Amino acid sequence: MPNDSSERRRRITAQRTGPLLMEGPVEVTLDDGTVVSSDRFCVALCTCRRSRTYPWCDTSHRKSAGPSQTDTPGPEGP
């Protein structure tokens, strides 16, 4: 039912070189059928699969980001 509070729309923010940020609370079903949940107001879902706490992001993507994976250069130049 579209007006049911448990079925309300959730906002997901996609970042070019980072996790998906999703408004919580959330329940995530993994490939093997395991269900994990978080009651936080915002969660970071890993998209690089390097996280030791997968499906939650632990910022492992930052450790291997090379120059080709960065966004546009900042004011300090390339």
PDB file of N, CA, C and O in Angstrom:
ATOM      1  N   MET A   1       0.845  -1.175   0.000  1.00  0.00           N
ATOM      2  CA  MET A   1       0.000   0.000   0.000  1.00  0.00           C
ATOM      3  C   MET A   1       0.893   1.242   0.000  1.00  0.00           C
ATOM      4  O   MET A   1       1.717   1.382   0.904  1.00  0.00           O
ATOM      5  N   PRO A   2       0.766   2.143  -0.968  1.00  0.00           N
ATOM      6  CA  PRO A   2       1.672   3.278  -1.101  1.00  0.00           C
ATOM      7  C   PRO A   2       1.688   4.225   0.086  1.00  0.00           C
ATOM      8  O   PRO A   2       2.711   4.868   0.321  1.00  0.00           O
ATOM      9  N   ASN A   3       0.609   4.343   0.846  1.00  0.00           N
ATOM     10  CA  ASN A   3       0.563   5.286   1.960  1.00  0.00           C
ATOM     11  C   ASN A   3       0.977   4.660   3.280  1.00  0.00           C
ATOM     12  O   ASN A   3       1.009   5.349   4.300  1.00  0.00           O
ATOM     13  N   ASP A   4       1.296   3.374   3.286  1.00  0.00           N
ATOM     14  CA  ASP A   4       1.747   2.693   4.483  1.00  0.00           C
ATOM     15  C   ASP A   4       3.113   3.255   4.883  1.00  0.00           C
ATOM     16  O   ASP A   4       3.996   3.363   4.032  1.00  0.00           O
ATOM     17  N   SER A   5       3.308   3.617   6.156  1.00  0.00           N
ATOM     18  CA  SER A   5       4.561   4.246   6.585  1.00  0.00           C
ATOM     19  C   SER A   5       5.769   3.324   6.389  1.00  0.00           C
ATOM     20  O   SER A   5       6.877   3.821   6.185  1.00  0.00           O
ATOM     21  N   SER A   6       5.593   2.003   6.444  1.00  0.00           N
ATOM     22  CA  SER A   6       6.725   1.103   6.241  1.00  0.00           C
ATOM     23  C   SER A   6       7.112   1.019   4.771  1.00  0.00           C
ATOM     24  O   SER A   6       8.187   0.512   4.451  1.00  0.00           O
ATOM     25  N   GLU A   7       6.271   1.499   3.882  1.00  0.00           N
ATOM     26  CA  GLU A   7       6.533   1.468   2.450  1.00  0.00           C
ATOM     27  C   GLU A   7       6.864   2.851   1.899  1.00  0.00           C
ATOM     28  O   GLU A   7       6.815   3.053   0.686  1.00  0.00           O
ATOM     29  N   ARG A   8       7.198   3.802   2.763  1.00  0.00           N
ATOM     30  CA  ARG A   8       7.504   5.147   2.284  1.00  0.00           C
ATOM     31  C   ARG A   8       8.766   5.139   1.434  1.00  0.00           C
ATOM     32  O   ARG A   8       9.609   4.255   1.582  1.00  0.00           O
ATOM     33  N   ARG A   9       8.896   6.092   0.569  1.00  0.00           N
ATOM     34  CA  ARG A   9      10.078   6.194  -0.294  1.00  0.00           C
ATOM     35  C   ARG A   9      11.313   6.497   0.526  1.00  0.00           C
ATOM     36  O   ARG A   9      11.269   7.269   1.484  1.00  0.00           O
ATOM     37  N   ARG A  10      12.416   5.878   0.137  1.00  0.00           N
ATOM     38  CA  ARG A  10      13.705   6.120   0.783  1.00  0.00           C
ATOM     39  C   ARG A  10      14.595   6.866  -0.191  1.00  0.00           C
ATOM     40  O   ARG A  10      14.515   6.653  -1.400  1.00  0.00           O
ATOM     41  N   ARG A  11      15.425   7.723   0.320  1.00  0.00           N
ATOM     42  CA  ARG A  11      16.358   8.477  -0.521  1.00  0.00           C
ATOM     43  C   ARG A  11      17.701   7.769  -0.529  1.00  0.00           C
ATOM     44  O   ARG A  11      18.234   7.429   0.528  1.00  0.00           O
ATOM     45  N   ILE A  12      18.254   7.544  -1.723  1.00  0.00           N
ATOM     46  CA  ILE A  12      19.583   6.955  -1.882  1.00  0.00           C
ATOM     47  C   ILE A  12      20.432   7.952  -2.651  1.00  0.00           C
ATOM     48  O   ILE A  12      20.024   8.438  -3.705  1.00  0.00           O
ATOM     49  N   THR A  13      21.613   8.259  -2.126  1.00  0.00           N
ATOM     50  CA  THR A  13      22.525   9.185  -2.782  1.00  0.00           C
ATOM     51  C   THR A  13      23.703   8.392  -3.328  1.00  0.00           C
ATOM     52  O   THR A  13      24.442   7.766  -2.567  1.00  0.00           O
ATOM     53  N   ALA A  14      23.880   8.417  -4.646  1.00  0.00           N
ATOM     54  CA  ALA A  14      24.980   7.707  -5.288  1.00  0.00           C
ATOM     55  C   ALA A  14      26.170   8.649  -5.416  1.00  0.00           C
ATOM     56  O   ALA A  14      26.026   9.797  -5.834  1.00  0.00           O
ATOM     57  N   GLN A  15      27.351   8.147  -5.049  1.00  0.00           N
ATOM     58  CA  GLN A  15      28.578   8.918  -5.167  1.00  0.00           C
ATOM     59  C   GLN A  15      29.465   8.244  -6.197  1.00  0.00           C
ATOM     60  O   GLN A  15      29.496   7.016  -6.279  1.00  0.00           O
ATOM     61  N   ARG A  16      30.175   9.020  -6.974  1.00  0.00           N
ATOM     62  CA  ARG A  16      30.994   8.486  -8.062  1.00  0.00           C
ATOM     63  C   ARG A  16      32.034   7.482  -7.581  1.00  0.00           C
ATOM     64  O   ARG A  16      32.179   6.417  -8.181  1.00  0.00           O
ATOM     65  N   THR A  17      32.752   7.794  -6.523  1.00  0.00           N
ATOM     66  CA  THR A  17      33.825   6.910  -6.056  1.00  0.00           C
ATOM     67  C   THR A  17      33.626   6.472  -4.619  1.00  0.00           C
ATOM     68  O   THR A  17      34.601   6.190  -3.921  1.00  0.00           O
ATOM     69  N   GLY A  18      32.404   6.410  -4.170  1.00  0.00           N
ATOM     70  CA  GLY A  18      32.165   6.031  -2.780  1.00  0.00           C
ATOM     71  C   GLY A  18      30.937   5.160  -2.632  1.00  0.00           C
ATOM     72  O   GLY A  18      30.445   4.587  -3.604  1.00  0.00           O
ATOM     73  N   PRO A  19      30.450   5.064  -1.418  1.00  0.00           N
ATOM     74  CA  PRO A  19      29.318   4.202  -1.121  1.00  0.00           C
ATOM     75  C   PRO A  19      27.989   4.824  -1.543  1.00  0.00           C
ATOM     76  O   PRO A  19      27.920   5.999  -1.906  1.00  0.00           O
ATOM     77  N   LEU A  20      26.947   4.016  -1.486  1.00  0.00           N
ATOM     78  CA  LEU A  20      25.583   4.526  -1.629  1.00  0.00           C
ATOM     79  C   LEU A  20      25.139   4.961  -0.243  1.00  0.00           C
ATOM     80  O   LEU A  20      25.217   4.177   0.704  1.00  0.00           O
ATOM     81  N   LEU A  21      24.679   6.184  -0.109  1.00  0.00           N
ATOM     82  CA  LEU A  21      24.168   6.675   1.169  1.00  0.00           C
ATOM     83  C   LEU A  21      22.660   6.543   1.149  1.00  0.00           C
ATOM     84  O   LEU A  21      21.998   7.083   0.262  1.00  0.00           O
ATOM     85  N   MET A  22      22.110   5.828   2.122  1.00  0.00           N
ATOM     86  CA  MET A  22      20.680   5.551   2.135  1.00  0.00           C
ATOM     87  C   MET A  22      20.082   5.948   3.469  1.00  0.00           C
ATOM     88  O   MET A  22      20.644   5.674   4.530  1.00  0.00           O
ATOM     89  N   GLU A  23      18.925   6.601   3.397  1.00  0.00           N
ATOM     90  CA  GLU A  23      18.213   6.958   4.617  1.00  0.00           C
ATOM     91  C   GLU A  23      17.753   5.679   5.297  1.00  0.00           C
ATOM     92  O   GLU A  23      17.234   4.776   4.642  1.00  0.00           O
ATOM     93  N   GLY A  24      17.940   5.600   6.590  1.00  0.00           N
ATOM     94  CA  GLY A  24      17.569   4.402   7.340  1.00  0.00           C
ATOM     95  C   GLY A  24      16.282   4.600   8.105  1.00  0.00           C
ATOM     96  O   GLY A  24      15.651   5.653   8.013  1.00  0.00           O
ATOM     97  N   PRO A  25      15.901   3.616   8.840  1.00  0.00           N
ATOM     98  CA  PRO A  25      16.534   2.318   9.033  1.00  0.00           C
ATOM     99  C   PRO A  25      16.387   1.448   7.785  1.00  0.00           C
ATOM    100  O   PRO A  25      15.474   1.647   6.983  1.00  0.00           O
ATOM    101  N   VAL A  26      17.298   0.480   7.630  1.00  0.00           N
ATOM    102  CA  VAL A  26      17.285  -0.372   6.446  1.00  0.00           C
ATOM    103  C   VAL A  26      17.467  -1.835   6.812  1.00  0.00           C
ATOM    104  O   VAL A  26      17.986  -2.174   7.875  1.00  0.00           O
ATOM    105  N   GLU A  27      17.026  -2.688   5.902  1.00  0.00           N
ATOM    106  CA  GLU A  27      17.247  -4.116   5.968  1.00  0.00           C
ATOM    107  C   GLU A  27      17.833  -4.511   4.626  1.00  0.00           C
ATOM    108  O   GLU A  27      17.255  -4.180   3.591  1.00  0.00           O
ATOM    109  N   VAL A  28      18.961  -5.209   4.608  1.00  0.00           N
ATOM    110  CA  VAL A  28      19.642  -5.585   3.373  1.00  0.00           C
ATOM    111  C   VAL A  28      19.700  -7.104   3.294  1.00  0.00           C
ATOM    112  O   VAL A  28      20.129  -7.766   4.239  1.00  0.00           O
ATOM    113  N   THR A  29      19.263  -7.659   2.155  1.00  0.00           N
ATOM    114  CA  THR A  29      19.357  -9.096   1.928  1.00  0.00           C
ATOM    115  C   THR A  29      20.580  -9.358   1.053  1.00  0.00           C
ATOM    116  O   THR A  29      20.676  -8.845  -0.061  1.00  0.00           O
ATOM    117  N   LEU A  30      21.515 -10.162   1.566  1.00  0.00           N
ATOM    118  CA  LEU A  30      22.751 -10.470   0.859  1.00  0.00           C
ATOM    119  C   LEU A  30      22.546 -11.611  -0.133  1.00  0.00           C
ATOM    120  O   LEU A  30      21.490 -12.244  -0.156  1.00  0.00           O
ATOM    121  N   ASP A  31      23.575 -11.868  -0.960  1.00  0.00           N
ATOM    122  CA  ASP A  31      23.521 -12.913  -1.987  1.00  0.00           C
ATOM    123  C   ASP A  31      23.108 -14.271  -1.430  1.00  0.00           C
ATOM    124  O   ASP A  31      22.363 -15.010  -2.072  1.00  0.00           O
ATOM    125  N   ASP A  32      23.595 -14.597  -0.231  1.00  0.00           N
ATOM    126  CA  ASP A  32      23.325 -15.915   0.350  1.00  0.00           C
ATOM    127  C   ASP A  32      22.012 -15.983   1.119  1.00  0.00           C
ATOM    128  O   ASP A  32      21.702 -17.002   1.735  1.00  0.00           O
ATOM    129  N   GLY A  33      21.240 -14.896   1.083  1.00  0.00           N
ATOM    130  CA  GLY A  33      19.946 -14.869   1.765  1.00  0.00           C
ATOM    131  C   GLY A  33      20.002 -14.311   3.171  1.00  0.00           C
ATOM    132  O   GLY A  33      18.959 -14.101   3.792  1.00  0.00           O
ATOM    133  N   THR A  34      21.187 -14.069   3.684  1.00  0.00           N
ATOM    134  CA  THR A  34      21.341 -13.480   5.011  1.00  0.00           C
ATOM    135  C   THR A  34      20.762 -12.065   5.006  1.00  0.00           C
ATOM    136  O   THR A  34      20.971 -11.300   4.064  1.00  0.00           O
ATOM    137  N   VAL A  35      20.035 -11.733   6.069  1.00  0.00           N
ATOM    138  CA  VAL A  35      19.459 -10.393   6.189  1.00  0.00           C
ATOM    139  C   VAL A  35      20.181  -9.659   7.300  1.00  0.00           C
ATOM    140  O   VAL A  35      20.277 -10.160   8.420  1.00  0.00           O
ATOM    141  N   VAL A  36      20.694  -8.466   6.994  1.00  0.00           N
ATOM    142  CA  VAL A  36      21.337  -7.614   7.991  1.00  0.00           C
ATOM    143  C   VAL A  36      20.555  -6.309   8.062  1.00  0.00           C
ATOM    144  O   VAL A  36      19.956  -5.882   7.075  1.00  0.00           O
ATOM    145  N   SER A  37      20.562  -5.683   9.225  1.00  0.00           N
ATOM    146  CA  SER A  37      19.770  -4.459   9.364  1.00  0.00           C
ATOM    147  C   SER A  37      20.544  -3.406  10.140  1.00  0.00           C
ATOM    148  O   SER A  37      21.486  -3.705  10.874  1.00  0.00           O
ATOM    149  N   SER A  38      20.118  -2.169   9.955  1.00  0.00           N
ATOM    150  CA  SER A  38      20.688  -1.038  10.676  1.00  0.00           C
ATOM    151  C   SER A  38      19.563  -0.076  11.023  1.00  0.00           C
ATOM    152  O   SER A  38      18.707   0.219  10.189  1.00  0.00           O
ATOM    153  N   ASP A  39      19.570   0.407  12.247  1.00  0.00           N
ATOM    154  CA  ASP A  39      18.558   1.363  12.698  1.00  0.00           C
ATOM    155  C   ASP A  39      19.043   2.804  12.602  1.00  0.00           C
ATOM    156  O   ASP A  39      18.347   3.721  13.037  1.00  0.00           O
ATOM    157  N   ARG A  40      20.231   3.014  12.035  1.00  0.00           N
ATOM    158  CA  ARG A  40      20.777   4.370  11.917  1.00  0.00           C
ATOM    159  C   ARG A  40      19.922   5.202  10.960  1.00  0.00           C
ATOM    160  O   ARG A  40      19.232   4.651  10.102  1.00  0.00           O
ATOM    161  N   PHE A  41      19.968   6.526  11.108  1.00  0.00           N
ATOM    162  CA  PHE A  41      19.176   7.401  10.242  1.00  0.00           C
ATOM    163  C   PHE A  41      19.749   7.479   8.834  1.00  0.00           C
ATOM    164  O   PHE A  41      19.026   7.817   7.897  1.00  0.00           O
ATOM    165  N   CYS A  42      21.051   7.168   8.665  1.00  0.00           N
ATOM    166  CA  CYS A  42      21.679   7.143   7.349  1.00  0.00           C
ATOM    167  C   CYS A  42      22.757   6.065   7.369  1.00  0.00           C
ATOM    168  O   CYS A  42      23.559   5.998   8.301  1.00  0.00           O
ATOM    169  N   VAL A  43      22.773   5.227   6.341  1.00  0.00           N
ATOM    170  CA  VAL A  43      23.784   4.169   6.267  1.00  0.00           C
ATOM    171  C   VAL A  43      24.552   4.293   4.961  1.00  0.00           C
ATOM    172  O   VAL A  43      24.029   4.789   3.963  1.00  0.00           O
ATOM    173  N   ALA A  44      25.803   3.836   4.981  1.00  0.00           N
ATOM    174  CA  ALA A  44      26.649   3.844   3.794  1.00  0.00           C
ATOM    175  C   ALA A  44      26.791   2.401   3.328  1.00  0.00           C
ATOM    176  O   ALA A  44      27.373   1.570   4.025  1.00  0.00           O
ATOM    177  N   LEU A  45      26.255   2.108   2.145  1.00  0.00           N
ATOM    178  CA  LEU A  45      26.323   0.766   1.581  1.00  0.00           C
ATOM    179  C   LEU A  45      27.519   0.675   0.646  1.00  0.00           C
ATOM    180  O   LEU A  45      27.664   1.482  -0.272  1.00  0.00           O
ATOM    181  N   CYS A  46      28.375  -0.313   0.884  1.00  0.00           N
ATOM    182  CA  CYS A  46      29.601  -0.496   0.117  1.00  0.00           C
ATOM    183  C   CYS A  46      29.285  -0.878  -1.330  1.00  0.00           C
ATOM    184  O   CYS A  46      28.426  -1.723  -1.582  1.00  0.00           O
ATOM    185  N   THR A  47      29.980  -0.254  -2.268  1.00  0.00           N
ATOM    186  CA  THR A  47      29.828  -0.602  -3.685  1.00  0.00           C
ATOM    187  C   THR A  47      31.117  -1.177  -4.263  1.00  0.00           C
ATOM    188  O   THR A  47      31.112  -1.685  -5.384  1.00  0.00           O
ATOM    189  N   CYS A  48      32.224  -1.106  -3.519  1.00  0.00           N
ATOM    190  CA  CYS A  48      33.503  -1.611  -4.036  1.00  0.00           C
ATOM    191  C   CYS A  48      33.778  -3.052  -3.599  1.00  0.00           C
ATOM    192  O   CYS A  48      34.658  -3.710  -4.154  1.00  0.00           O
ATOM    193  N   ARG A  49      33.039  -3.537  -2.620  1.00  0.00           N
ATOM    194  CA  ARG A  49      33.185  -4.890  -2.055  1.00  0.00           C
ATOM    195  C   ARG A  49      34.534  -5.126  -1.369  1.00  0.00           C
ATOM    196  O   ARG A  49      34.928  -6.277  -1.176  1.00  0.00           O
ATOM    197  N   ARG A  50      35.243  -4.065  -1.001  1.00  0.00           N
ATOM    198  CA  ARG A  50      36.504  -4.210  -0.273  1.00  0.00           C
ATOM    199  C   ARG A  50      36.304  -4.104   1.237  1.00  0.00           C
ATOM    200  O   ARG A  50      37.225  -4.377   2.007  1.00  0.00           O
ATOM    201  N   SER A  51      35.122  -3.713   1.654  1.00  0.00           N
ATOM    202  CA  SER A  51      34.834  -3.470   3.059  1.00  0.00           C
ATOM    203  C   SER A  51      34.915  -4.747   3.890  1.00  0.00           C
ATOM    204  O   SER A  51      34.418  -5.795   3.476  1.00  0.00           O
ATOM    205  N   ARG A  52      35.543  -4.656   5.062  1.00  0.00           N
ATOM    206  CA  ARG A  52      35.568  -5.794   5.986  1.00  0.00           C
ATOM    207  C   ARG A  52      34.240  -5.939   6.714  1.00  0.00           C
ATOM    208  O   ARG A  52      33.981  -6.960   7.351  1.00  0.00           O
ATOM    209  N   THR A  53      33.404  -4.916   6.620  1.00  0.00           N
ATOM    210  CA  THR A  53      32.100  -4.939   7.282  1.00  0.00           C
ATOM    211  C   THR A  53      30.961  -4.975   6.260  1.00  0.00           C
ATOM    212  O   THR A  53      29.852  -4.522   6.542  1.00  0.00           O
ATOM    213  N   TYR A  54      31.244  -5.519   5.067  1.00  0.00           N
ATOM    214  CA  TYR A  54      30.264  -5.566   3.978  1.00  0.00           C
ATOM    215  C   TYR A  54      28.944  -6.125   4.486  1.00  0.00           C
ATOM    216  O   TYR A  54      28.959  -7.138   5.185  1.00  0.00           O
ATOM    217  N   PRO A  55      27.802  -5.518   4.171  1.00  0.00           N
ATOM    218  CA  PRO A  55      27.545  -4.546   3.120  1.00  0.00           C
ATOM    219  C   PRO A  55      27.737  -3.094   3.546  1.00  0.00           C
ATOM    220  O   PRO A  55      27.501  -2.179   2.757  1.00  0.00           O
ATOM    221  N   TRP A  56      28.162  -2.882   4.781  1.00  0.00           N
ATOM    222  CA  TRP A  56      28.360  -1.512   5.250  1.00  0.00           C
ATOM    223  C   TRP A  56      29.745  -1.024   4.824  1.00  0.00           C
ATOM    224  O   TRP A  56      30.710  -1.787   4.852  1.00  0.00           O
ATOM    225  N   CYS A  57      29.836   0.216   4.441  1.00  0.00           N
ATOM    226  CA  CYS A  57      31.105   0.805   3.992  1.00  0.00           C
ATOM    227  C   CYS A  57      32.012   1.066   5.194  1.00  0.00           C
ATOM    228  O   CYS A  57      31.561   1.571   6.222  1.00  0.00           O
ATOM    229  N   ASP A  58      33.299   0.718   5.057  1.00  0.00           N
ATOM    230  CA  ASP A  58      34.287   1.047   6.086  1.00  0.00           C
ATOM    231  C   ASP A  58      35.387   1.948   5.520  1.00  0.00           C
ATOM    232  O   ASP A  58      36.467   2.053   6.102  1.00  0.00           O
ATOM    233  N   THR A  59      35.119   2.583   4.408  1.00  0.00           N
ATOM    234  CA  THR A  59      36.002   3.506   3.673  1.00  0.00           C
ATOM    235  C   THR A  59      37.213   2.824   3.044  1.00  0.00           C
ATOM    236  O   THR A  59      38.202   3.490   2.739  1.00  0.00           O
ATOM    237  N   SER A  60      37.155   1.517   2.848  1.00  0.00           N
ATOM    238  CA  SER A  60      38.255   0.797   2.183  1.00  0.00           C
ATOM    239  C   SER A  60      38.482   1.307   0.769  1.00  0.00           C
ATOM    240  O   SER A  60      39.596   1.210   0.255  1.00  0.00           O
ATOM    241  N   HIS A  61      37.453   1.847   0.131  1.00  0.00           N
ATOM    242  CA  HIS A  61      37.590   2.359  -1.233  1.00  0.00           C
ATOM    243  C   HIS A  61      38.590   3.507  -1.302  1.00  0.00           C
ATOM    244  O   HIS A  61      39.176   3.744  -2.358  1.00  0.00           O
ATOM    245  N   ARG A  62      38.795   4.219  -0.211  1.00  0.00           N
ATOM    246  CA  ARG A  62      39.734   5.346  -0.191  1.00  0.00           C
ATOM    247  C   ARG A  62      41.181   4.880  -0.299  1.00  0.00           C
ATOM    248  O   ARG A  62      42.012   5.580  -0.878  1.00  0.00           O
ATOM    249  N   LYS A  63      41.488   3.721   0.245  1.00  0.00           N
ATOM    250  CA  LYS A  63      42.862   3.227   0.279  1.00  0.00           C
ATOM    251  C   LYS A  63      43.387   2.862  -1.088  1.00  0.00           C
ATOM    252  O   LYS A  63      44.596   2.920  -1.317  1.00  0.00           O
ATOM    253  N   SER A  64      42.509   2.484  -2.010  1.00  0.00           N
ATOM    254  CA  SER A  64      42.977   2.042  -3.320  1.00  0.00           C
ATOM    255  C   SER A  64      42.595   2.995  -4.447  1.00  0.00           C
ATOM    256  O   SER A  64      42.802   2.681  -5.619  1.00  0.00           O
ATOM    257  N   ALA A  65      42.048   4.141  -4.107  1.00  0.00           N
ATOM    258  CA  ALA A  65      41.646   5.096  -5.145  1.00  0.00           C
ATOM    259  C   ALA A  65      42.882   5.740  -5.753  1.00  0.00           C
ATOM    260  O   ALA A  65      43.642   6.425  -5.068  1.00  0.00           O
ATOM    261  N   GLY A  66      43.073   5.514  -7.039  1.00  0.00           N
ATOM    262  CA  GLY A  66      44.203   6.113  -7.746  1.00  0.00           C
ATOM    263  C   GLY A  66      43.773   7.383  -8.444  1.00  0.00           C
ATOM    264  O   GLY A  66      42.612   7.777  -8.339  1.00  0.00           O
ATOM    265  N   PRO A  67      44.679   8.033  -9.153  1.00  0.00           N
ATOM    266  CA  PRO A  67      44.364   9.288  -9.831  1.00  0.00           C
ATOM    267  C   PRO A  67      43.257   9.145 -10.856  1.00  0.00           C
ATOM    268  O   PRO A  67      42.532  10.108 -11.106  1.00  0.00           O
ATOM    269  N   SER A  68      43.102   7.975 -11.458  1.00  0.00           N
ATOM    270  CA  SER A  68      42.072   7.802 -12.478  1.00  0.00           C
ATOM    271  C   SER A  68      40.684   7.686 -11.869  1.00  0.00           C
ATOM    272  O   SER A  68      39.688   7.799 -12.585  1.00  0.00           O
ATOM    273  N   GLN A  69      40.595   7.459 -10.542  1.00  0.00           N
ATOM    274  CA  GLN A  69      39.303   7.279  -9.893  1.00  0.00           C
ATOM    275  C   GLN A  69      38.832   8.516  -9.155  1.00  0.00           C
ATOM    276  O   GLN A  69      37.756   8.493  -8.558  1.00  0.00           O
ATOM    277  N   THR A  70      39.590   9.582  -9.176  1.00  0.00           N
ATOM    278  CA  THR A  70      39.206  10.786  -8.448  1.00  0.00           C
ATOM    279  C   THR A  70      38.274  11.646  -9.283  1.00  0.00           C
ATOM    280  O   THR A  70      38.228  11.537 -10.508  1.00  0.00           O
ATOM    281  N   ASP A  71      37.543  12.491  -8.603  1.00  0.00           N
ATOM    282  CA  ASP A  71      36.662  13.440  -9.283  1.00  0.00           C
ATOM    283  C   ASP A  71      37.519  14.543  -9.900  1.00  0.00           C
ATOM    284  O   ASP A  71      38.745  14.441  -9.931  1.00  0.00           O
ATOM    285  N   THR A  72      36.878  15.579 -10.381  1.00  0.00           N
ATOM    286  CA  THR A  72      37.600  16.681 -11.005  1.00  0.00           C
ATOM    287  C   THR A  72      38.552  17.319 -10.004  1.00  0.00           C
ATOM    288  O   THR A  72      38.262  17.342  -8.808  1.00  0.00           O
ATOM    289  N   PRO A  73      39.690  17.842 -10.475  1.00  0.00           N
ATOM    290  CA  PRO A  73      40.674  18.434  -9.561  1.00  0.00           C
ATOM    291  C   PRO A  73      40.105  19.618  -8.820  1.00  0.00           C
ATOM    292  O   PRO A  73      39.261  20.347  -9.341  1.00  0.00           O
ATOM    293  N   GLY A  74      40.575  19.807  -7.596  1.00  0.00           N
ATOM    294  CA  GLY A  74      40.126  20.933  -6.789  1.00  0.00           C
ATOM    295  C   GLY A  74      40.863  22.207  -7.171  1.00  0.00           C
ATOM    296  O   GLY A  74      41.589  22.225  -8.165  1.00  0.00           O
ATOM    297  N   PRO A  75      40.684  23.289  -6.385  1.00  0.00           N
ATOM    298  CA  PRO A  75      41.295  24.573  -6.711  1.00  0.00           C
ATOM    299  C   PRO A  75      42.815  24.531  -6.677  1.00  0.00           C
ATOM    300  O   PRO A  75      43.467  25.398  -7.260  1.00  0.00           O
ATOM    301  N   GLU A  76      43.398  23.529  -5.998  1.00  0.00           N
ATOM    302  CA  GLU A  76      44.859  23.470  -5.931  1.00  0.00           C
ATOM    303  C   GLU A  76      45.480  22.906  -7.204  1.00  0.00           C
ATOM    304  O   GLU A  76      46.703  22.905  -7.345  1.00  0.00           O
ATOM    305  N   GLY A  77      44.662  22.430  -8.123  1.00  0.00           N
ATOM    306  CA  GLY A  77      45.167  21.944  -9.410  1.00  0.00           C
ATOM    307  C   GLY A  77      45.351  20.454  -9.425  1.00  0.00           C
ATOM    308  O   GLY A  77      45.113  19.792  -8.415  1.00  0.00           O
ATOM    309  N   PRO A  78      45.779  19.897 -10.571  1.00  0.00           N
ATOM    310  CA  PRO A  78      45.935  18.445 -10.691  1.00  0.00           C
ATOM    311  C   PRO A  78      47.108  17.887  -9.927  1.00  0.00           C
ATOM    312  O   PRO A  78      47.342  16.678  -9.950  1.00  0.00           O
TER     313      PRO A  78
END
